[in-house]
Amino acid sequence: METFFVSKVSITIFVPDMENKIIERALDLFLNLGFKNVTMDEIAKETGISKKTIYQFFENKNTLILACLNSMTLEINKNISFVKEKNYNAVVEQMEVKKLIMRQLKSEKTSPHYQLQKYYPKIYANVRSRHKEIMSTCVADNLAKGIKEGLYRKEINIDIVTKIHFICAIEIKNEDHFPPEKYSVLEIMNTYTENFLRSMVTTKGLEILEQQLKQQ
């Protein structure tokens, strides 16, 4: 009985670690090489885990892709919550969230995003819906906070501005609009965030924004 108990505990600890290892390495491969390009054989090779074992955790490649993207979404949500807990004013909070997005964009290539949309439309729609929910809540909360603090103009339509912000965030990665050989992600994000905030801030908010821009 004791031997069985020890074995059971070992498996309980081991299984999540192995599953997380597969997700972490597979996500890195997907973002850098493309969701369609990466095979289960390559994932097995890179993780050092047999393909048979991987299939014990994930029924197929689609299941693994969804698990990877869910993991990434949870991480983004956790990081945004961490920024909110810092209790910055609305302008600084928005700049800090921009830094999070920058780190995320730097870890991705545009091609995998395109491949996900083209070859895995159901997964893309699922993930986009979750991202929209997270981003919309984040932006709407920030706008309400900024208006209350007197840093954003009180006549701002929170619903409309939130929707505009989401659309712009999606289109930032559209190579038809911003070919990578001409525009860097850093330039696009800095330009967009600055103009987005300048369109909303009061005189008081502008002073804080100018200070933040000097620190970039």
TASULPE-V968338 format. One record per helix or strand of 2 or more residues. SS is the DSSP state (@ for helix, = for strand). FROM is the first residue (numbers start at 1). LEN is the number of residues. Records with the same first field share a line. If there is no record, write none. Layout:
# TASULPE-V968338
SS=FROM-LEN + FROM-LEN
This chain:
# TASULPE-V968338
@=2-32 + 40-8 + 51-7 + 61-25 + 90-17 + 110-10 + 121-29 + 158-14 + 185-14 + 203-12
